[in-house]
Amino acid sequence: MMHRRRIVVAAAAFAALAALLTGCVQSSSSSTTTSGGGLADGSTVLRVLAGSEVKDMLPILAQAEKAIGVKVELDYIGTLDGTEEVASGGAKGKYDATWFPNNRYLSLLPGASSAIGTSVKIMSSPVVFGLRQSVARKLGWDTKPPTWAELSAAASAGDFTYGMTNPAASNSGFSALVSVATALSGTGTSLTDADITTVTPQMATFFSGQKLTAGSSGFLADKFSADPTSVDGIINYESVLKGLKIKGEPISIITPTDGVVTSDYPLTLLNSASAAKKPLFTKLTNWLRTTKIQKEIATQTHRRPGVPGIYTGNEFPKTIAFETPFPNTLDVANTLIAVYLDAARPPAQTLFVLDTSGSMEGSRLESLQQALKNLAGADTSTTGSFAEFANRERVTLLPFNTKPGSPTTFDVPQDNKDAVLAQIRDYTDQLMADGNTDIYSTLKKAYGIALQQQTERPGTIVSIVLMTDGENNQGISESDFEKYFTSLGADGKAIPTYVVLFGDANVDELTKLATATGGTTFDALNGDLASAFQAIRGYQ
């Protein structure tokens, strides 16, 4: 029997689902001021807690201030944290409104929905397929859109490959997962646990074509844009695909005929907002929904108008996409994601390159040990369970200090993984801090291991995580590693390194390294390794 992740039907579960549905990368910036509820207030200011996806609306909002005198202060936050703040009452007094991709999940938890008042749809974008034009034409999908079942059959046959965000971290991935499972179930209604069990083999067939993953829709788009030959296409927001700039042939947007999930970006007034802010909210939403501004939104962001009947020329298809029914319980949503991670998606192979030099002694090493143990089952929250090492995953831990250490590999079984997770926790407790810092020799060794494992287990998604708290002072240099990486074949260059910035790490140098390998950086300079390691799991 497949290991079933813990299901918590409470505030924690709700918050986890919020994270799954948005894929926003948490940011501490706002339009003009600092974050954390420190937004400037005033009689003409509307303070909005928002997903980072709406950052592209800043030029439109700047127009609003000039045209109608309403100044919008945006505080960007991952929707996991944002939803927790709204549901717990923490947004009261700090914010006047929210602006996330959708509010569907708020209705799933009693109490959370009571925190929000008037909600106004501003724009929308469905989650669809973007395929290289030649591939779409070869499959006949440039003239006749496929069903999800036809996409599944073609993926299984190797007719195309694709990338998708992790449903445990991103709205676009979760939306696609809901669409696929619901369409394959053939019921035409919201999924049940029984439906998920029935269609799991078919989902595995569909996801056999997935060769690229990411923790956010923006990162996925950037990765595909940088190397459009890595896969044949990606699943993403229609708006993102329309704005995608890639070399060579254009992208064909494929909308499966049996259903998609659409984000409608509702600007939502909080019930706790003062009476003086309500007229500002009404003034702003009315202005955003005028024909002129709706057209500008469509042109600038490639999202569909939120107002029916707005003429946008040939910007969007004339046909109306069938909207997939959304899961109506937290249990079903959590079960669907657990099945994806443990049974449906291609298995992951993850290598953790861990700095155990002398500077890690004390609290830093303890933080590293706890972060790893959280991934090995110590964090029993719903979000922690989704970040947990998955069934079928191969985990390799490679410590280093003055020189590379010996790698230790753990194969997580299909079922009953608790014993292996306990072994990982025991191993983590034995880590010791001592010596200097040999980053690049160890990373070179990690790529050799990753390539070997890739050969042993083809069809897996391979990634490397580098965690260091200092600068390289032993072994080969940064330039030596660059030469080595450049010499790798396509398989080696396709393996990204995700870098955790910690302690006294060289931010510029390590950011350059992450970018060169197709990865990205995660900021734990504040000491929060656990959150950084959990965030990385969305990319593995």
RODO-2510 file (C-alpha; in nm, 4 decimals, decimal comma):
residues 540
     n   res          X          Y          Z
     1     m     0,0000     0,0000     0,0000
     2     m     0,1260     0,3471    -0,0844
     3     h     0,2463     0,5496     0,2111
     4     r    -0,0268     0,8072     0,2815
     5     r     0,1000     1,1430     0,3958
     6     r    -0,0510     1,2901     0,7071
     7     i    -0,3774     1,4685     0,6447
     8     v    -0,4578     1,7535     0,8816
     9     v    -0,7975     1,9160     0,8378
    10     a    -0,7315     2,2312     1,0315
    11     a    -0,5600     2,5662     0,9971
    12     a    -0,2271     2,4037     0,9126
    13     a    -0,3802     2,1962     0,6345
    14     f    -0,5598     2,4960     0,4988
    15     a    -0,2413     2,6968     0,4988
    16     a    -0,0610     2,4161     0,3193
    17     l    -0,3257     2,4032     0,0522
    18     a    -0,2936     2,7765     0,0084
    19     a     0,0722     2,7313    -0,0699
    20     l    -0,0049     2,4561    -0,3160
    21     l    -0,2465     2,6697    -0,5088
    22     t    -0,0386     2,9777    -0,5651
    23     g     0,3239     2,9061    -0,6258
    24     c     0,4132     3,2603    -0,5275
    25     v     0,7738     3,3106    -0,4259
    26     q     0,7758     3,4974    -0,1006
    27     s     0,9161     3,8461    -0,1328
    28     s     0,9786     4,1150     0,1225
    29     s     0,9356     4,4021    -0,1199
    30     s     0,6356     4,6221    -0,1814
    31     s     0,5538     4,8952    -0,4282
    32     t     0,7260     5,1693    -0,2330
    33     t     0,7790     5,0631     0,1257
    34     t     0,8942     4,7791     0,3429
    35     s     0,6937     4,4656     0,4053
    36     g     0,5715     4,2791     0,7078
    37     g     0,2734     4,5028     0,7605
    38     g     0,4924     4,8167     0,7544
    39     l     0,3104     4,9643     0,4562
    40     a     0,2580     5,3373     0,4488
    41     d    -0,1010     5,4275     0,5284
    42     g    -0,3115     5,7292     0,4565
    43     s    -0,6530     5,8530     0,3538
    44     t    -0,5894     5,7670    -0,0125
    45     v    -0,3911     5,4466     0,0428
    46     l    -0,5165     5,0910    -0,0031
    47     r    -0,2828     4,8415     0,1622
    48     v    -0,2919     4,5084    -0,0208
    49     l    -0,1428     4,1731     0,0787
    50     a    -0,0642     4,0183    -0,2581
    51     g     0,0908     3,7271    -0,4404
    52     s     0,4076     3,8143    -0,6281
    53     e     0,2352     3,7198    -0,9529
    54     v     0,0543     4,0549    -0,9610
    55     k     0,3803     4,2480    -0,9597
    56     d     0,3314     4,2982    -1,3325
    57     m     0,0298     4,5143    -1,2465
    58     l     0,2453     4,7901    -1,0954
    59     p     0,2405     5,0084    -1,4107
    60     i    -0,1394     4,9862    -1,4197
    61     l    -0,1628     5,0710    -1,0495
    62     a     0,0645     5,3705    -1,1006
    63     q    -0,1886     5,4938    -1,3553
    64     a    -0,4649     5,4446    -1,0996
    65     e    -0,2978     5,6785    -0,8544
    66     k    -0,2791     5,9517    -1,1160
    67     a    -0,6248     5,8899    -1,2624
    68     i    -0,8416     5,8348    -0,9539
    69     g    -0,6203     5,9274    -0,6604
    70     v    -0,6035     5,5791    -0,5051
    71     k    -0,2512     5,4779    -0,4073
    72     v    -0,2003     5,1012    -0,3842
    73     e     0,0699     4,9680    -0,1553
    74     l     0,1455     4,6027    -0,2330
    75     d     0,3092     4,3758     0,0210
    76     y     0,4240     4,0620    -0,1618
    77     i     0,4067     3,7357     0,0238
    78     g     0,3811     3,3667    -0,0493
    79     t     0,0165     3,2771    -0,0292
    80     l     0,0928     3,0123     0,2332
    81     d     0,1968     3,2857     0,4732
    82     g    -0,0592     3,5321     0,3432
    83     t    -0,3491     3,2961     0,3892
    84     e    -0,2348     3,2024     0,7380
    85     e    -0,2210     3,5711     0,8236
    86     v    -0,5709     3,6374     0,6913
    87     a    -0,7238     3,3225     0,8434
    88     s    -0,5658     3,3826     1,1841
    89     g    -0,6733     3,7449     1,1959
    90     g    -0,3146     3,8651     1,1654
    91     a    -0,3977     4,0798     0,8635
    92     k    -0,6423     4,2848     1,0680
    93     g    -0,5199     4,6403     1,0942
    94     k    -0,2209     4,5771     0,8666
    95     y    -0,3983     4,5365     0,5341
    96     d    -0,7176     4,6505     0,3725
    97     a    -0,7395     4,3930     0,0936
    98     t    -0,5806     4,0836    -0,0595
    99     w    -0,4913     3,9973    -0,4178
   100     f    -0,4099     3,6314    -0,4774
   101     p    -0,4642     3,4125    -0,7863
   102     n    -0,7932     3,2814    -0,6478
   103     n    -1,0011     3,2567    -0,3321
   104     r    -1,1435     2,9070    -0,3850
   105     y    -0,9502     2,7483    -0,1035
   106     l    -1,0703     3,0085     0,1478
   107     s    -1,4149     2,8557     0,1302
   108     l    -1,2746     2,5175     0,2365
   109     l    -1,1984     2,6247     0,5910
   110     p    -1,4659     2,7610     0,8245
   111     g    -1,3525     3,0902     0,9679
   112     a    -1,1136     3,1869     0,6894
   113     s    -1,3884     3,2879     0,4502
   114     s    -1,5421     3,5101     0,7169
   115     a    -1,2293     3,7249     0,7121
   116     i    -1,2913     3,8415     0,3573
   117     g    -1,5660     4,0640     0,2242
   118     t    -1,6349     4,1938    -0,1241
   119     s    -1,4371     4,0148    -0,3945
   120     v    -1,4041     4,1557    -0,7467
   121     k    -1,2648     3,9586    -1,0398
   122     i    -1,0101     4,1720    -1,2264
   123     m    -0,8549     3,9357    -1,4833
   124     s    -0,8067     3,5646    -1,5459
   125     s    -0,5714     3,3106    -1,6952
   126     p    -0,6205     2,9349    -1,7429
   127     v    -0,3427     2,6824    -1,6912
   128     v    -0,2716     2,5255    -2,0314
   129     f    -0,0035     2,3522    -2,2384
   130     g     0,2618     2,5322    -2,4391
   131     l     0,4327     2,3138    -2,7001
   132     r     0,6922     2,3926    -2,9602
   133     q     0,5021     2,4605    -3,2805
   134     s     0,6644     2,1766    -3,4762
   135     v     0,5647     1,9233    -3,2079
   136     a     0,2075     2,0507    -3,1920
   137     r     0,1827     2,0355    -3,5715
   138     k     0,3267     1,6829    -3,5859
   139     l     0,0637     1,5632    -3,3386
   140     g    -0,2175     1,7485    -3,5139
   141     w    -0,2879     1,9643    -3,2108
   142     d    -0,2340     2,2898    -3,3962
   143     t    -0,5763     2,2424    -3,5575
   144     k    -0,7557     2,0020    -3,3226
   145     p    -0,6888     2,0443    -2,9497
   146     p    -0,6471     1,7139    -2,7605
   147     t    -0,8121     1,5811    -2,4482
   148     w    -0,6026     1,5096    -2,1398
   149     a    -0,6327     1,1377    -2,2251
   150     e    -0,4835     1,2029    -2,5686
   151     l    -0,2055     1,4063    -2,4111
   152     s    -0,1426     1,1174    -2,1730
   153     a    -0,1231     0,8605    -2,4521
   154     a     0,1188     1,0746    -2,6517
   155     a     0,3380     1,1391    -2,3461
   156     s     0,3490     0,7662    -2,2689
   157     a     0,4489     0,6918    -2,6274
   158     g     0,7370     0,9390    -2,6035
   159     d     0,5847     1,1740    -2,8615
   160     f     0,6663     1,4772    -2,6466
   161     t     0,8211     1,5741    -2,3140
   162     y     0,7289     1,8610    -2,0874
   163     g     0,7942     2,0537    -1,7717
   164     m     0,5471     2,1335    -1,4939
   165     t     0,5713     2,2993    -1,1555
   166     n     0,5486     2,0922    -0,8416
   167     p     0,1827     2,0810    -0,7287
   168     a     0,3005     2,0913    -0,3678
   169     a     0,4532     2,4330    -0,4318
   170     s     0,2809     2,6007    -0,7242
   171     n    -0,0694     2,6833    -0,8416
   172     s    -0,0015     2,6054    -1,2060
   173     g     0,1176     2,2537    -1,1194
   174     f    -0,1702     2,1928    -0,8835
   175     s    -0,4188     2,3248    -1,1391
   176     a    -0,2808     2,0896    -1,4031
   177     l    -0,2912     1,7980    -1,1597
   178     v    -0,6565     1,8677    -1,0790
   179     s    -0,7411     1,8943    -1,4494
   180     v    -0,5618     1,5718    -1,5400
   181     a    -0,7063     1,3638    -1,2556
   182     t    -1,0591     1,4979    -1,2991
   183     a    -1,0613     1,4481    -1,6759
   184     l    -0,9192     1,0960    -1,6517
   185     s    -1,1770     1,0040    -1,3864
   186     g    -1,4513     1,0775    -1,6397
   187     t    -1,7028     1,1716    -1,3719
   188     g    -1,7417     1,5378    -1,4628
   189     t    -1,7640     1,6205    -1,0918
   190     s    -1,5237     1,7156    -0,8123
   191     l    -1,2744     1,4449    -0,7299
   192     t    -1,3157     1,1969    -0,4453
   193     d    -1,0526     0,9801    -0,2806
   194     a    -1,1972     0,6822    -0,4673
   195     d    -1,1579     0,8649    -0,7995
   196     i    -0,7929     0,9365    -0,7223
   197     t    -0,7227     0,5726    -0,6417
   198     t    -0,8867     0,4645    -0,9669
   199     v    -0,6944     0,7030    -1,1932
   200     t    -0,3514     0,6772    -1,0282
   201     p    -0,2141     0,4381    -1,2966
   202     q    -0,3408     0,6708    -1,5705
   203     m    -0,1865     0,9706    -1,3975
   204     a     0,1462     0,7867    -1,3847
   205     t     0,1165     0,7337    -1,7603
   206     f     0,0628     1,1045    -1,8184
   207     f     0,3431     1,2162    -1,5882
   208     s     0,5907     0,9762    -1,7465
   209     g     0,6429     1,2567    -1,9990
   210     q     0,7471     1,5069    -1,7325
   211     k     1,1207     1,5693    -1,7495
   212     l     1,1436     1,9100    -1,5846
   213     t     1,0086     2,0426    -1,2570
   214     a     1,0186     2,3739    -1,0707
   215     g     0,8799     2,5406    -0,7643
   216     s     0,7259     2,8392    -0,9422
   217     s     0,5698     2,9145    -1,2784
   218     g     0,8142     3,2001    -1,3393
   219     f     1,1224     2,9853    -1,2792
   220     l     0,9831     2,7127    -1,5044
   221     a     0,9202     2,9619    -1,7843
   222     d     1,2673     3,1124    -1,7486
   223     k     1,4297     2,7687    -1,7545
   224     f     1,2411     2,6649    -2,0671
   225     s     1,3146     2,9994    -2,2314
   226     a     1,6873     2,9609    -2,1592
   227     d     1,6937     2,6132    -2,3164
   228     p     1,3806     2,5406    -2,5230
   229     t     1,5314     2,2119    -2,6434
   230     s     1,5435     2,0631    -2,2922
   231     v     1,1774     1,9616    -2,3228
   232     d     0,9132     2,0033    -2,5917
   233     g     0,6896     2,2265    -2,3842
   234     i     0,5652     2,3340    -2,0439
   235     i     0,2389     2,3549    -1,8536
   236     n     0,1846     2,7084    -1,7318
   237     y    -0,0528     3,0022    -1,7204
   238     e    -0,1754     3,1088    -2,0626
   239     s    -0,0532     3,4591    -1,9774
   240     v     0,2995     3,3336    -1,9062
   241     l     0,3097     3,1330    -2,2278
   242     k     0,1903     3,4295    -2,4323
   243     g     0,4677     3,6443    -2,2886
   244     l     0,7354     3,3776    -2,3300
   245     k     1,0349     3,4755    -2,5388
   246     i     1,2295     3,1791    -2,6754
   247     k     1,4806     3,1340    -2,9524
   248     g     1,3775     2,9554    -3,2698
   249     e     1,0239     2,8384    -3,3310
   250     p     0,7218     2,9867    -3,1563
   251     i     0,5063     2,8186    -2,8948
   252     s     0,1631     2,6756    -2,9728
   253     i    -0,0822     2,7124    -2,6862
   254     i    -0,2840     2,3938    -2,6398
   255     t    -0,6021     2,4052    -2,4318
   256     p    -0,7265     2,0521    -2,3516
   257     t    -1,0909     2,0241    -2,4525
   258     d    -1,2053     1,8395    -2,1399
   259     g    -1,1173     2,1009    -1,8857
   260     v    -0,8701     2,3449    -1,7343
   261     v    -0,8463     2,5346    -1,4064
   262     t    -0,8526     2,9131    -1,4339
   263     s    -0,7141     3,1655    -1,1867
   264     d    -0,9375     3,4733    -1,1663
   265     y    -0,7204     3,7075    -0,9542
   266     p    -0,9931     3,8551    -0,7338
   267     l    -0,9118     4,1803    -0,5551
   268     t    -1,0725     4,1192    -0,2177
   269     l    -1,1680     4,3604     0,0576
   270     l    -1,1014     4,2378     0,4104
   271     n    -1,3926     4,2569     0,6507
   272     s    -1,1554     4,4193     0,8982
   273     a    -1,0854     4,7150     0,6655
   274     s    -1,1996     5,0491     0,8016
   275     a    -1,5098     5,2153     0,6634
   276     a    -1,2884     5,4829     0,5063
   277     k    -1,1085     5,2230     0,2909
   278     k    -1,4199     5,0720     0,1388
   279     p    -1,4844     5,3667    -0,0991
   280     l    -1,1199     5,3440    -0,2123
   281     f    -1,1632     4,9741    -0,2856
   282     t    -1,4806     5,0386    -0,4842
   283     k    -1,3210     5,3272    -0,6731
   284     l    -1,0174     5,1176    -0,7638
   285     t    -1,2036     4,8038    -0,8707
   286     n    -1,4509     5,0052    -1,0768
   287     w    -1,1609     5,1769    -1,2544
   288     l    -0,9730     4,8495    -1,3127
   289     r    -1,2848     4,7055    -1,4741
   290     t    -1,3364     4,9910    -1,7205
   291     t    -1,3076     4,8903    -2,0838
   292     k    -0,9936     5,0963    -2,1400
   293     i    -0,8032     4,9515    -1,8446
   294     q    -0,9239     4,5980    -1,9079
   295     k    -0,7769     4,6230    -2,2572
   296     e    -0,4504     4,7567    -2,1155
   297     i    -0,4334     4,4701    -1,8657
   298     a    -0,4862     4,2211    -2,1475
   299     t    -0,2143     4,3840    -2,3576
   300     q     0,0421     4,4286    -2,0816
   301     t    -0,0067     4,1087    -1,8794
   302     h    -0,1622     3,8753    -2,1399
   303     r    -0,4406     3,7898    -1,8957
   304     r    -0,7993     3,7719    -2,0094
   305     p    -1,0380     4,0524    -1,9112
   306     g    -1,2320     4,0055    -1,5927
   307     v    -1,5294     4,1768    -1,7493
   308     p    -1,7321     3,9814    -2,0087
   309     g    -1,7656     4,1292    -2,3553
   310     i    -1,4404     4,3281    -2,3668
   311     y    -1,3077     4,3143    -2,7230
   312     t    -0,9403     4,2169    -2,7357
   313     g    -0,9078     4,1330    -3,1049
   314     n    -0,7288     3,8047    -3,1642
   315     e    -0,5403     3,8091    -2,8329
   316     f    -0,7373     3,5137    -2,6946
   317     p    -0,9235     3,2138    -2,8413
   318     k    -1,2912     3,2704    -2,9159
   319     t    -1,3890     2,9343    -2,7736
   320     i    -1,4683     2,9096    -2,4031
   321     a    -1,2611     2,6536    -2,2150
   322     f    -1,4458     2,4032    -1,9996
   323     e    -1,3723     2,4769    -1,6334
   324     t    -1,2624     2,1746    -1,4314
   325     p    -1,4508     2,1270    -1,1017
   326     f    -1,2286     2,2180    -0,8089
   327     p    -1,1738     1,9780    -0,5132
   328     n    -1,4263     2,0618    -0,2456
   329     t    -1,2423     1,9267     0,0607
   330     l    -0,8941     1,9665     0,2015
   331     d    -0,8624     1,5900     0,2391
   332     v    -0,9093     1,5295    -0,1325
   333     a    -0,6646     1,8040    -0,2300
   334     n    -0,3984     1,6725     0,0069
   335     t    -0,4528     1,3137    -0,1051
   336     l    -0,4189     1,4138    -0,4702
   337     i    -0,0860     1,5835    -0,4077
   338     a     0,0410     1,2934    -0,1967
   339     v    -0,0422     1,0478    -0,4756
   340     y     0,1375     1,2666    -0,7288
   341     l     0,4531     1,2846    -0,5171
   342     d     0,4592     0,9205    -0,4084
   343     a     0,3221     0,7314    -0,7065
   344     a     0,2461     0,9319    -1,0210
   345     r     0,5394     1,1601    -1,0980
   346     p     0,8849     1,0414    -1,2082
   347     p     1,0967     0,9580    -0,9030
   348     a     1,3511     1,2117    -0,7817
   349     q     1,7210     1,1632    -0,7188
   350     t     1,8551     1,4329    -0,4887
   351     l     2,2112     1,4929    -0,3740
   352     f     2,2797     1,7166    -0,0756
   353     v     2,6300     1,8640    -0,0676
   354     l     2,6676     1,9680     0,2965
   355     d     2,9268     2,2012     0,4464
   356     t     3,0595     2,0544     0,7715
   357     s     3,3660     2,2786     0,8024
   358     g     3,4750     2,4202     1,1374
   359     s     3,2681     2,7364     1,0962
   360     m     2,9532     2,5198     1,1087
   361     e     3,0222     2,4119     1,4666
   362     g     2,7496     2,4827     1,7184
   363     s     2,4147     2,6317     1,6261
   364     r     2,4823     2,6291     1,2530
   365     l     2,5375     2,2533     1,2454
   366     e     2,2353     2,2036     1,4680
   367     s     2,0251     2,4043     1,2211
   368     l     2,1500     2,1904     0,9340
   369     q     2,0750     1,8711     1,1230
   370     q     1,7233     1,9852     1,2056
   371     a     1,6547     2,0946     0,8466
   372     l     1,7539     1,7505     0,7176
   373     k     1,5607     1,5692     0,9870
   374     n     1,2520     1,7717     0,8984
   375     l     1,2759     1,6367     0,5429
   376     a     1,3154     1,2882     0,6918
   377     g     0,9861     1,2947     0,8774
   378     a     1,0539     1,5074     1,1863
   379     d     0,8209     1,7848     1,0672
   380     t     0,4720     1,6369     1,1030
   381     s     0,2819     1,9415     0,9785
   382     t     0,1033     1,9146     0,6446
   383     t     0,3562     2,1408     0,4733
   384     g     0,6359     1,9374     0,6303
   385     s     0,4805     1,6141     0,5076
   386     f     0,4698     1,7414     0,1499
   387     a     0,8390     1,8357     0,1724
   388     e     0,9275     1,4929     0,3134
   389     f     1,1486     1,2605     0,1104
   390     a     0,9055     1,0827    -0,1196
   391     n     0,8438     0,7191    -0,1938
   392     r     1,0805     0,5931    -0,4671
   393     e     1,3240     0,8822    -0,4107
   394     r     1,6998     0,8267    -0,3905
   395     v     1,8676     1,0606    -0,1407
   396     t     2,2455     1,1011    -0,1287
   397     l     2,4173     1,2995     0,1479
   398     l     2,7699     1,4191     0,0707
   399     p     2,9373     1,6131     0,3534
   400     f     3,2572     1,8075     0,2990
   401     n     3,5120     2,0184     0,4829
   402     t     3,8835     2,0156     0,3972
   403     k     3,8035     1,7604     0,1282
   404     p     3,4962     1,5804    -0,0021
   405     g     3,3574     1,3217     0,2357
   406     s     3,2125     0,9838     0,1509
   407     p     2,8628     0,9839     0,0002
   408     t     2,5871     0,7919     0,1752
   409     t     2,2832     0,6968    -0,0318
   410     f     1,9373     0,6080     0,0922
   411     d     1,6759     0,4521    -0,1356
   412     v     1,3286     0,5371    -0,0105
   413     p     1,1015     0,2390    -0,0860
   414     q     0,7632     0,2464    -0,2558
   415     d     0,5944     0,1478     0,0706
   416     n     0,6691     0,1657     0,4424
   417     k     0,9421     0,4274     0,4234
   418     d     0,9548     0,5091     0,7955
   419     a     1,2572     0,2861     0,8591
   420     v     1,4644     0,4559     0,5881
   421     l     1,3631     0,8025     0,7065
   422     a     1,4783     0,7015     1,0557
   423     q     1,8143     0,5967     0,9091
   424     i     1,8528     0,9397     0,7489
   425     r     1,7776     1,1090     1,0805
   426     d     2,0315     0,8885     1,2579
   427     y     2,2945     0,9695     0,9950
   428     t     2,2255     1,3408     1,0311
   429     d     2,2840     1,3259     1,4067
   430     q     2,6356     1,1946     1,3420
   431     l     2,7516     1,4926     1,1341
   432     m     3,0516     1,6719     1,2875
   433     a     3,1993     2,0151     1,2114
   434     d     3,5734     2,0526     1,1521
   435     g     3,8296     2,1671     0,8967
   436     n     3,8321     2,4003     0,5971
   437     t     3,5919     2,4468     0,3042
   438     d     3,6381     2,2586    -0,0247
   439     i     3,3256     2,3545    -0,2177
   440     y     3,4177     2,2977    -0,5795
   441     s     3,6041     1,9666    -0,5551
   442     t     3,3039     1,8318    -0,3670
   443     l     3,0567     1,9699    -0,6180
   444     k     3,2573     1,8112    -0,8988
   445     k     3,2362     1,4799    -0,7137
   446     a     2,8611     1,5297    -0,6709
   447     y     2,8126     1,5692    -1,0458
   448     g     3,0011     1,2468    -1,1051
   449     i     2,7707     1,0684    -0,8603
   450     a     2,4610     1,2291    -1,0127
   451     l     2,5569     1,1188    -1,3637
   452     q     2,6167     0,7646    -1,2441
   453     q     2,2812     0,7546    -1,0675
   454     q     2,1128     0,9001    -1,3742
   455     t     2,2506     0,6103    -1,5792
   456     e     2,1401     0,3575    -1,3164
   457     r     1,7898     0,5005    -1,2918
   458     p     1,6916     0,6674    -1,6217
   459     g     1,3724     0,8683    -1,6283
   460     t     1,4285     1,0208    -1,2858
   461     i     1,4503     1,3933    -1,2064
   462     v     1,7994     1,4630    -1,0719
   463     s     1,9131     1,7687    -0,8759
   464     i     2,1903     1,8805    -0,6427
   465     v     2,1607     2,0994    -0,3333
   466     l     2,4709     2,2835    -0,2120
   467     m     2,4642     2,4264     0,1411
   468     t     2,7648     2,6245     0,2590
   469     d     2,8258     2,8930     0,5190
   470     g     3,1611     3,0169     0,3879
   471     e     3,3952     3,0691     0,0950
   472     n     3,5999     2,8096    -0,0880
   473     n     3,9527     2,7876     0,0602
   474     q     4,0582     2,4357    -0,0347
   475     g     4,0721     2,2166    -0,3451
   476     i     3,9948     2,3296    -0,6984
   477     s     3,8868     2,6856    -0,7754
   478     e     3,5608     2,8284    -0,9034
   479     s     3,7109     2,8648    -1,2533
   480     d     3,8318     2,5033    -1,2443
   481     f     3,4789     2,3889    -1,1696
   482     e     3,3392     2,6100    -1,4475
   483     k     3,5721     2,4381    -1,6951
   484     y     3,4615     2,0986    -1,5662
   485     f     3,0932     2,1846    -1,5912
   486     t     3,1387     2,3239    -1,9432
   487     s     3,2965     1,9941    -2,0463
   488     l     2,9957     1,7903    -1,9368
   489     g     2,7554     1,6504    -2,1930
   490     a     2,3922     1,7472    -2,2211
   491     d     2,2860     1,5078    -1,9439
   492     g     2,5293     1,6608    -1,6964
   493     k     2,4452     2,0188    -1,7848
   494     a     2,0762     1,9402    -1,7340
   495     i     2,1362     1,8724    -1,3634
   496     p     2,0752     2,1938    -1,1675
   497     t     2,2440     2,2949    -0,8452
   498     y     2,0246     2,4745    -0,5929
   499     v     2,2366     2,6771    -0,3535
   500     v     2,1433     2,7566     0,0056
   501     l     2,3071     3,0829     0,1125
   502     f     2,3955     3,0559     0,4800
   503     g     2,6219     3,2255     0,7312
   504     d     2,9160     3,3946     0,5585
   505     a     2,8587     3,2459     0,2144
   506     n     2,9816     3,4416    -0,0885
   507     v     2,6466     3,5512    -0,2278
   508     d     2,7673     3,6804    -0,5655
   509     e     2,9882     3,3806    -0,6389
   510     l     2,7287     3,1234    -0,5381
   511     t     2,4485     3,2998    -0,7230
   512     k     2,6631     3,2866    -1,0352
   513     l     2,7198     2,9147    -0,9765
   514     a     2,3496     2,8393    -0,9314
   515     t     2,2552     3,0331    -1,2432
   516     a     2,5272     2,8682    -1,4540
   517     t     2,3992     2,5208    -1,3643
   518     g     2,0328     2,6034    -1,4261
   519     g     1,9477     2,6270    -1,0577
   520     t     1,8755     2,9162    -0,8244
   521     t     1,9587     3,0341    -0,4736
   522     f     1,7636     3,0121    -0,1489
   523     d     1,8321     3,2698     0,1188
   524     a     1,8991     3,1326     0,4662
   525     l     2,1325     3,4127     0,5672
   526     n     1,8933     3,4842     0,8532
   527     g     1,9700     3,1355     0,9844
   528     d     1,6443     2,9667     0,8827
   529     l     1,7815     2,6601     0,7059
   530     a     1,4656     2,4597     0,7654
   531     s     1,2512     2,6955     0,5560
   532     a     1,5106     2,7091     0,2782
   533     f     1,5393     2,3302     0,2570
   534     q     1,1614     2,3001     0,2565
   535     a     1,1335     2,5557    -0,0252
   536     i     1,3904     2,3677    -0,2346
   537     r     1,1724     2,0584    -0,2262
   538     g     0,9336     2,2315    -0,4637
   539     y     1,2089     2,2208    -0,7272
   540     q     1,3090     1,8558    -0,6897
***
